[in-house]
Structures are given as C-alpha cells and as structure tokens.
C-alpha cells in the first residue's frame, strides 16, 4: 500500500474538522462522501497528489477562503478547486440521446468547462458516489440524479476511458429507475456466475497451458461479470 503523502494527510485532517457535525441527506457523516470520492479515484489508478488533495477538498469551498487554500495547499490546488466549483454549478441539460455526436459534444463541453482533465475525473468520481448514495433523496430527486448520471456523466466517463466509473454510473442509475429489473438481473447474474465460474477457471488454465506450450510467458488471463446495466 502506498504511503499517504503529507499534503494528502493534511487535507484529510482539514476536512475532518471542516465537515465535523455535518451530515448528508441519508444521515451519514458528510466526510464519508469525501473519503469515498478519494477511494474511487485511487481504485481507478489515480495516484497524483494534487488530484487527490483537490478531491478531498472538493466540497470545502464554502468553508475555506481562496487565500487560505493557496496558503495551505498551493495555487494549483486553489485553481483546480475554483474550476471544479464552477463546473459543478453549471447546469447540463438531460437528454436520452446517446448518439456518438451527443457524447462527443458532451465530452468537449466538459473538457472546455473543466480546463483540466483532473477536474473532470474528480467530478465523475463525485457523481459516482452521489448516484450510489441517493437513498436520502425523495423519488423525484433520485430519478433526476439517476437520469443525470445515465445520460450525461456515464457517456462522458466512457469517452474519457474511465470504464469503472461508466459501469458504476449506469448500474447505479438502473437501480433507481428500474429497481425490480435491477434486482432480477442481480439475482440471475449471481446464480449464473457461480454456476459457470468453475468452467471459466478450467478455460483459463487451458488457455494458459496452450500459450506456455507455444513459448509465451508474459501474459495475464482474467474474467469478470458484466455490469448489471450491461
């Protein structure tokens, strides 16, 4: 496990104090959301210190002055936080059109708005957690979060090549919009995967043996379940 940098640790200490006593709509401590956003980025392979610091502080702009941020974390972190705050407040119209042209236009729009790919990635991670923890909102609000995730953010995540975020956004949205269908697929998938996992392992060993018999040594064979939305 990589060691936590001093700047990341400092940011973690800051948000613990800043968000002390604050709760989300579902009743959990607000700081939990911040920590999950950081983890989503790390799970996606993000190790850049500045990106992780901005992710940790992404909901702190109303509680820390720009001058304080610059002093404590540097001008780059402050600039990224300002940009992130700007795009978070920019309304993006929801449309069920998932054509390549719309996805391309959405991608261009967010890149233009964010000015920095790191801001875009943090915004996506934030949206992933929002759709996965939307249970504290009423039905209308949950549906808006789900449609926004499915028709706006999931295509952007896919275009940006962050497929783990795409899967989380799509499946999280389906769970809200069509809960019965989601549960039926989940139940079927779990049952079916257990049934065929042994066959997949056998196939993996056979392929591995075939490659090695032909002099190949540098390879990796994996398999996974499709996302529920897929």
N, C-alpha and C positions, 0 to 999 in steps of 0.2 A: 504494500500500500504506500502510495506516495505521501511524503510528509507535507503537512499543511504549511503554506508559506506564512510569514509573519504578517503580511498585508491582508491575506485572506482571514487569518485568525483575528486580526484587528477588526475587520469588517463584521465578522461573526459576533464579536463582543459588542460592537456598536448596535447591531440590530436587536440583540437580546435586550439591551437597555431601552432603545427607541420604541420597540413594539411591546414592551412589558405591559401586561394587563389588557392588551388589545386582542380581540377575538374575531374570527371570521363569521360569516353568516351561519355556518353549521356548528358554531360553538367552540371550535378548536382554537388554540393559541395561534395568533397570526404568524408568529415567527416560524411555525411548522411549514407554512406555504413557502417561505423564503428558502428554507433548508431543502425542501423538495425540488425547487427550481434549480438550485445548485447541483443537486444529485442527478437530475435529468441531464444536465449538461455534461457532468462527469461521465455518466453512463454512455453518453453519445461520443465520448472520446475527447471532450474539451478539457484541456489542462492549462490553458493560458491564464495566468494570474489575474490580469486586468479584467478579462471576461468574467471570471468567477466572482471577483470583487463587485463588479457592476451588477451581476445577477443577485448577489446577496443584498445590495443596497437599492435594488430596483424599485422598492415601494417606500423609500425613505425621503423622497424629495420634499414632501410636505412637512418634514420634521427636522431637516438639516439645511442650513443655508448653503448656497453655492460656494461661498467663501470658505466655509468650514470644510466642505468636501474637498476643495482644492488644497487646503492646508493639510488635511489629514491623509488624503489619498492621491493627490496629484491632479493636474489639469486634465490629463487624458481621461481619467475616471469621471471627473465632473462633466466633461464634454459629452461623453457617452451616455451618462445618466440624463442629461438635458435632452439629448436626441431621443432616447428611449421614452422619456416622459412625453415628448411631442407626438411620436407615432402612436403611443398608447391612447392618446386623446383624439386621434384622427379617425373619424367615422368612415368605415369601408362598407359600401352597400352589399347586402347579401343577395346572391343570385345562385339558382340551381344550375346555371350554365357551367358545365365542366369541360368546355371545349378547350383545345390547345391554345387558341387565341386568347381566351379569357384568362387561362392560367398564366400565360406568358405576360399578359398585361398586368395581372396582379403581382407577379414576381417583380416586374420592372418598377411598379408603383412602390412596393415596399422597399426595394433597394434604393430608390430615389429618396423616399422618406427617411430611411434609416441612415443613409450616407456611409454606413459601416456594417459589414456583414455580421459582426459580433452583436450588434444591436438587434438585428433581425433574428438571430439564433436565440437570444435571451427572450425576446418577445414570444417566440414559438414555444419555448420551454414553459413560460408563464401561462400560455394558453392551454398547454397540455395539462397542467395542474388544475386550471380552472374548470376544464370540462370533466376531469376525473373527480372533482370535489364539488360538483354543482348541487348536491343534495340539499344545501341550506337555502336554496332559492325556491320561489314559487314556480308553478308549472310553466307559466308564460316565459319567465326569466330563464328557466332551464332550457326550454326549447330554443330561445334566442341564442344562448351560449352554444348549444349543440349545432344549430344551423350555421352560426358564425364559424365554428370550428371546422365543420364539414365542408362548407362551400367556399370559405376564404382561406383559413390557415392550413388545412390539410393539403390543398394544391400547392401552396407556397412552400411548405415543408418538403413536398415531393420534388418540386422544381429545384429546391436548394440541395437536394440529395440527402436529407436527414430522414431516412425512411422509418426509423424507430419512432420519430415524432408523428409521421404520417399515420402509422398504424394506431398509435395511441389516440390521436385526434379523431380518426374515423370510427374506431371501436367505441370510444367514449361517447361520441355523438349518437351512434346507433343505440347504445344502451339507454339513452334518454328518449330518443324519438320513437323507438320501437322496442320497448323493454321485453315484451313477450317473445318476439322474434330473436332478440339477443340471447335470452336465457335458453331458448330451444336450441340455438346453434351451439352455444357454450356447452350444454349438456351432451349434445350429439358429438361434438368435437372431442370432449374429454373421454367419452366412452370409446370412440373410434380410434383415437390416438393410442390409448392403452392396448387396443386390440392389434394394431399394426406395428407398434413400436419394436417388438421382437423381430419382425420381418425386416424392418428398416435397419436394425443393428446387424442382422445377418448380411443384408445387402451391402452395408458399409464395409464389413470385413472382407467380403468377396471382391469388391472394387479395390480395396486397399491391397489385397493379395495380388490381384491382377496387375496393378500399377507397379508394385515392387518386383514382380516377376519379369517386368519389362524394363527394369533398371531405374525406375522412378522412386525417389526417396523424399523429395521436398514437396509435400502436398498435404492438404487437410480436407477431410470429408465431414460435412456436418448436415444435419437436417433439423427442421423446426416445424411447428404447427403454423398454418396460415393464420393471420389475424381473423378475428370473428367477423369483422366487416368484409374482408376479402372473401 
